[in-house]
């Protein structure tokens, strides 16, 4: 593979040094890190929703808007977390299948 073709494959929109560093990260490690970060972000969002609802002195309509928006964000993040976990399980099954064959 020549340099131009390699840049097209691994470069995308990232600088060369960043693309090379990202290509060295194991798929399993990346998926585990993604799931862990999404879990922490989801927990933080739930805590933020509770804090806004209980402690901040906004008008009721604004609190309702913030809570609905926060819940929609939480649903989106948790669905992403579930999808990533399912992909992770499929990845591990494929790796195990390749080891057995």
Backbone as a ProteinNet text record, in pm:
[ID]
protein_1_A
[PRIMARY]
XXXXXXXXXXXXXXXXXXXXXXXXXXXXXXXXXXXXXXXXXXXXXXXXXXXXXXXXXXXXXXXXXXXXXXXXXXXXXXXXXXXXXXXXXXXXXXXXXXXXX
[TERTIARY]
85.1	0	89.9	69.4	152.6	102.9	181	152.9	17.3	-17	-141.8	-260.9	-254.1	-363.7	-375.5	-260.9	-263.1	-325.4	-293.8	-351.8	-503.4	-552.6	-696.1	-764.2	-698.4	-759.2	-759.5	-645.7	-636.5	-651.7	-641.9	-640.1	-775.6	-871	-1002.9	-990.2	-1032.8	-1020.8	-915.8	-847.9	-753	-612.7	-532.1	-391	-322.3	-216.3	-148.6	-105.4	-47.2	2.4	-112.5	-225.4	-341.3	-403.2	-410.9	-465.3	-379.7	-248.7	-160.4	-177.6	-190.8	-209	-342.8	-447.8	-579.4	-583.1	-507.7	-509.1	-439.3	-360.1	-291	-376.9	-488.2	-574	-652.3	-648.9	-721.2	-871.2	-944.7	-1090	-1157.2	-1111.4	-1170.6	-1151	-1030.9	-1001.4	-1085.7	-1100.8	-1177.9	-1324.6	-1380.5	-1521.2	-1543.9	-1451.2	-1464.2	-1455.7	-1363.1	-1349.9	-1473.7	-1529.1	-1649.8	-1767.2	-1782.9	-1893.1	-1875.9	-1753.8	-1728.5	-1756.9	-1710.8	-1734.2	-1881.8	-1953.7	-2096.9	-2173.1	-2129.6	-2193.9	-2175	-2052.5	-2026.7	-2101.8	-2108.7	-2183.2	-2331.7	-2385.9	-2526.9	-2555.8	-2467.6	-2483.3	-2474.7	-2378.5	-2364.6	-2486.1	-2543.6	-2662.6	-2781.5	-2799	-2908.7	-2890.8	-2768.1	-2740.3	-2768.2	-2729.5	-2754.5	-2903.8	-2980.2	-3125.5	-3185.3	-3144.5	-3195.3	-3155.4	-3030.2	-2982.4	-3062.6	-3083.1	-3158.5	-3301.5	-3361.3	-3500	-3518.1	-3424.9	-3441.7	-3382.4	-3262.4	-3188.8	-3188.6	-3207.9	-3200.7	-3336.8	-3332.6	-3456.1	-3494.9	-3543.6	-3595	-3746.8	-3807.5	-3951.9	-3987.2	-4109.5	-4151.7	-4142.9	-4185.7	-4182.7	-4041.3	-3944.2	-3804.7	-3747.6	-3785.7	-3743.1	-3796.9	-3922.2	-3982.5	-3907.6	-3875.8	-3800.8	-3663.9	-3594.6	-3462.4	-3469.5	-3568.9	-3582.5	-3616	-3707.9	-3741.9	-3619.6	-3547	-3426.7	-3321.7	-3304.9	-3207.8	-3246.2	-3374.8	-3419.9	-3401.7	-3428.7	-3406.5	-3257.8	-3171.6	-3027.9	-2986.2	-3044.9	-3012.6	-3056.8	-3175.9	-3224.1	-3131.1	-3090.2	-2998.7	-2866.1	-2808.7	-2680.2	-2690.4	-2797.1	-2811.5	-2837.4	-2908.9	-2929.3	-2796.9	-2715	-2581.9	-2498.2	-2509.9	-2436.9	-2479.5	-2609.5	-2659.7	-2612.3	-2618.4	-2572.9	-2424.8	-2345.6	-2202.1	-2176	-2251.6	-2234.8	-2269.2	-2374.8	-2410.6	-2302.5	-2246.9	-2137.5	-2015.1	-1990.4	-1877.8	-1894.5	-2015.3	-2040.1	-2021.4	-2068.3	-2050.3	-1902.5	-1829.4	-1685.9	-1614.5	-1646	-1583	-1619.4	-1744.5	-1786.2	-1711.7	-1692.6	-1619.6	-1473.8	-1412.9	-1273.1	-1262.3	-1355.1	-1353.9	-1374.9	-1462.4	-1488.1	-1362.1	-1290.4	-1167.7	-1059.3	-1054.7	-953.9	-982	-1108.1	-1144.7	-1129.6	-1128.2	-1116.2	-984.2
-117.8	0	124.3	212.2	331.9	438.5	544.1	647.8	715.4	747	817.4	728.8	600.7	509.5	486.8	477.6	460.7	581.9	700.8	821.4	821.9	775.8	770.8	674.5	563.8	462.2	505.4	552.4	581.4	728.4	816.1	958	1018.3	992.3	1052.2	1203	1261.3	1405.7	1441.2	1341.2	1364.2	1388.2	1464.1	1478.9	1341.2	1328.3	1198.9	1139.5	1221	1168.5	1116.3	1185.9	1141.5	1016.1	1010.2	892.5	769.3	785	672.4	626.5	720.5	684.8	613.3	661.6	599.1	460.7	439.4	309.1	202.8	242.9	147.6	100.9	166.9	130.6	4.5	-92.7	-218.3	-192.2	-264.3	-246.9	-275.9	-377.7	-412.8	-299.5	-245.3	-134.8	-13.1	16.1	133.4	116.9	-1.7	-23.3	-19.8	-77.6	-73.5	69.8	147.6	288	367.8	339.9	408.2	377.2	250.2	212.5	274.5	275.9	334.1	483.9	554.3	698.6	731.3	654.9	679.5	651.3	550.7	520.6	638	689.4	802.8	927.7	950.2	1065.9	1053.4	933.5	910.5	935.5	886.5	909.6	1058.9	1126.7	1270.7	1348.1	1305	1373	1354.1	1234.2	1210	1296.1	1304	1388	1535.1	1579.2	1717.7	1746.9	1653.8	1672.5	1687.5	1601.2	1608.4	1740.2	1783.1	1908.7	2027.1	2031.7	2142.2	2143.5	2026.6	2016.5	2059.2	2022.9	2045	2177.4	2210.7	2320	2453.7	2455.7	2583.3	2651.1	2782.2	2860.7	2915.2	2826	2865.4	2859.8	2920.7	2908.6	2763.7	2724.8	2586.9	2541.5	2626.9	2586.4	2561.4	2639.7	2621.7	2493.6	2463.7	2338	2219.5	2229.6	2120.4	2100.6	2209.4	2200.9	2138.2	2182	2126.4	1978	1939	1798.6	1712.2	1758	1681.9	1668.6	1777.9	1775.2	1682.4	1690.3	1603.3	1457.1	1427.6	1288.4	1236	1319.9	1278.8	1250.7	1334.9	1310.8	1183.5	1158.1	1036.7	912.6	916.8	802.9	779.2	887.2	874	812	861.3	808.1	663.6	629.2	490.5	397.9	444.2	359.2	338.5	442.7	428.6	330	336.2	244.2	99.7	76.1	-59.3	-106.4	-18.3	-54.6	-89.1	-8.5	-35.6	-166.7	-196	-322.7	-441.1	-427.9	-535.5	-555.4	-446.4	-457.2	-520.6	-486.3	-542.6	-693.5	-737.8	-881.5	-952.4	-891.5	-949.5	-956.4	-851.8	-848.9	-960.9	-977.2	-1083.4	-1221.5	-1240.1	-1367.9	-1395.3	-1293	-1310.3	-1345.2	-1278.9	-1309	-1452.6	-1494.5	-1631.8	-1731.8	-1699.6	-1787.4	-1800.9	-1688.4	-1692	-1773.8	-1768.8	-1846.9	-1996.9	-2034.1	-2175.3	-2233.7	-2148.3	-2198.5	-2169.1
0	0	0	-95.9	-101.8	-3.6	9.9	110.3	89.1	-35.1	-63.1	-26.2	-64.5	-33.3	116.5	187	332.7	399.7	350.5	408	390.1	274.9	251.3	347.7	377.8	463.4	609.3	660.8	803.8	837.4	740.8	770.1	799.2	713.9	722	737	846.4	863.4	967.7	1019.8	1127.8	1072.6	1145.1	1105.9	1107.8	1029.9	1016.3	1149.8	1237.5	1364.4	1451.4	1448.9	1526.2	1464.9	1332.7	1264.7	1293.2	1294.7	1324.6	1468.8	1561.3	1702.2	1722.3	1656.6	1671.9	1607.8	1501.8	1436.1	1520.5	1617.3	1704.6	1822	1846.6	1959.3	1924.2	2013.9	1995	1997	1912.8	1903.7	2037.7	2107.9	2237.4	2337.8	2342.3	2434.1	2401.9	2273.3	2232.7	2270.9	2250.3	2282.9	2434.1	2510.9	2656.6	2707.3	2653.6	2694	2655.8	2538.4	2494.3	2586.5	2623	2712	2850.1	2901.3	3032.8	3032.8	2929.4	2924.8	2908.4	2827.3	2811.1	2939.9	3014	3142	3239.6	3247.8	3336.9	3291.6	3160.2	3110.4	3140.8	3128.9	3161.8	3308.4	3394.1	3538.5	3569.6	3507.9	3528	3480.2	3369.1	3317.5	3410.5	3463.7	3558.3	3683.5	3733.7	3851.4	3819.1	3699	3658.4	3649.7	3595.3	3586.8	3726.6	3817.5	3955.2	4019.7	3999.6	4057	4003.7	3871.6	3811	3864.1	3871.9	3915.4	4060.6	4147.2	4290	4337.5	4293.8	4356.7	4283.5	4153.1	4082.3	4079.6	4090.2	4100.3	3962.7	3876.7	3746.2	3750.6	3652.1	3639.4	3606	3638.5	3621.4	3475.7	3381.4	3241	3194.6	3243.5	3203.1	3263.9	3388.4	3449.8	3371.2	3328.1	3251.3	3119.4	3052.2	2926.3	2950.1	3055.5	3084.8	3119.9	3195.8	3233.7	3112	3026.7	2906	2815.2	2796.6	2714.6	2776.1	2906.6	2974.1	2965	2979.8	2968.3	2825.8	2727.2	2588.1	2564.1	2619.4	2608.4	2679.1	2795.1	2869.2	2793	2734.7	2655.5	2536.4	2471.2	2357.7	2401.4	2511.2	2557.2	2601.9	2673.6	2719.4	2601.4	2498.7	2381.1	2307.6	2301.9	2243.5	2324.5	2455	2541.5	2514.9	2503.3	2475.8	2338.2	2238.5	2104.3	2104.8	2172.4	2180.8	2252.7	2357.9	2428.7	2338.3	2259	2166.9	2060.8	2010.7	1914.8	1979.7	2104.1	2178.9	2194.9	2229.4	2242.4	2108	2000.3	1867.5	1830.7	1864	1836.6	1912.1	2040.7	2119	2065.2	2022.4	1964.6	1834.4	1752.1	1626.4	1652.3	1750	1784.9	1834.9	1919.3	1971.5	1857.7	1763.9	1649.8	1564.2	1543.7	1464.4	1533.2	1665.7	1738.5	1726.6	1723.1	1716.1	1576.3	1472.8	1334.2	1274.2
[MASK]
+++++++++++++++++++++++++++++++++++++++++++++++++++++++++++++++++++++++++++++++++++++++++++++++++++++

